[in-house]
Amino acid sequence: VLNGTLVEGEAGKLADKLKGLGFEIAETKNATSAGFVATRLRTSAGVPVKIAETVKTALSDYDSINLEPLASDSGGIKIEVIIGKKK
């Protein structure tokens, strides 16, 4: 979970929410830049649609959720979320 906002601790808050849904969180940190408007939900090719939809539902507090493929050299990461602006 990457924090692409200017709000400190936002990635940790979302990580806690996802943990509560049974997801394992590999890391939380700041994105390479801040001020993202749209939230990006990136998934590896093998991630079932139902799981991606569960994560997307958990992101309902955020504005504009863009679904994108995750690069194949993602180091074993299955899902990556870059948080953007809240609604």
C-alpha positions as CSV (number, residue, x, y, z in Angstrom):
1,V,0.0,0.0,0.0
2,L,1.6,3.2,-1.2
3,N,0.5,6.6,0.1
4,G,0.1,9.0,-2.9
5,T,-1.6,11.6,-0.8
6,L,-0.4,14.5,1.3
7,V,-2.1,13.0,4.4
8,E,0.4,11.4,6.8
9,G,-0.4,7.8,7.8
10,E,-3.0,7.2,5.1
11,A,-1.3,4.0,3.8
12,G,-1.3,2.6,7.4
13,K,-5.0,3.2,7.8
14,L,-5.9,1.5,4.5
15,A,-3.5,-1.4,5.4
16,D,-5.3,-1.9,8.7
17,K,-8.6,-2.0,6.8
18,L,-7.3,-4.6,4.3
19,K,-5.8,-6.7,7.1
20,G,-9.2,-6.8,8.7
21,L,-10.5,-8.3,5.5
22,G,-7.9,-11.0,5.6
23,F,-5.3,-9.6,3.3
24,E,-1.6,-9.9,4.0
25,I,0.2,-6.5,3.7
26,A,3.8,-6.7,2.5
27,E,4.6,-3.1,3.1
28,T,3.2,0.4,3.5
29,K,5.2,3.4,2.4
30,N,5.0,6.7,0.5
31,A,4.6,6.7,-3.2
32,T,7.4,8.2,-5.3
33,S,5.3,11.4,-5.5
34,A,2.4,12.8,-3.6
35,G,-0.8,14.5,-4.7
36,F,-2.4,11.6,-6.6
37,V,-6.0,12.4,-7.5
38,A,-7.0,8.9,-8.7
39,T,-6.3,5.8,-6.6
40,R,-4.6,3.1,-8.6
41,L,-5.4,-0.5,-8.0
42,R,-2.8,-2.7,-9.8
43,T,-3.1,-6.5,-9.9
44,S,-1.0,-9.3,-11.3
45,A,-2.5,-11.4,-14.1
46,G,-3.3,-14.3,-11.7
47,V,-5.4,-12.4,-9.2
48,P,-9.0,-13.6,-9.3
49,V,-11.5,-10.9,-10.2
50,K,-13.4,-11.5,-6.9
51,I,-10.3,-10.6,-4.9
52,A,-9.7,-7.4,-7.0
53,E,-13.3,-6.4,-6.5
54,T,-13.0,-6.9,-2.7
55,V,-10.0,-4.6,-2.6
56,K,-11.8,-2.1,-4.9
57,T,-14.8,-2.1,-2.5
58,A,-12.4,-1.4,0.4
59,L,-11.3,1.6,-1.5
60,S,-14.7,3.2,-1.6
61,D,-13.5,6.2,0.5
62,Y,-11.2,7.3,-2.3
63,D,-12.0,9.2,-5.4
64,S,-11.7,7.6,-8.9
65,I,-10.3,4.1,-8.7
66,N,-8.3,3.1,-11.7
67,L,-7.7,-0.6,-12.3
68,E,-4.4,-1.3,-14.0
69,P,-2.2,-4.4,-14.6
70,L,0.8,-4.8,-12.4
71,A,4.1,-5.2,-14.2
72,S,5.3,-8.9,-14.5
73,D,8.5,-8.1,-12.7
74,S,6.6,-7.1,-9.5
75,G,8.8,-9.2,-7.2
76,G,6.0,-11.5,-6.2
77,I,3.5,-8.7,-5.3
78,K,0.0,-9.6,-6.4
79,I,-1.8,-6.4,-5.7
80,E,-0.5,-2.8,-5.3
81,V,-2.6,0.1,-4.2
82,I,-1.5,3.7,-4.6
83,I,-3.8,5.9,-2.6
84,G,-5.2,9.0,-4.1
85,K,-7.5,11.7,-3.0
86,K,-10.4,10.9,-0.6
87,K,-14.0,11.7,-1.6
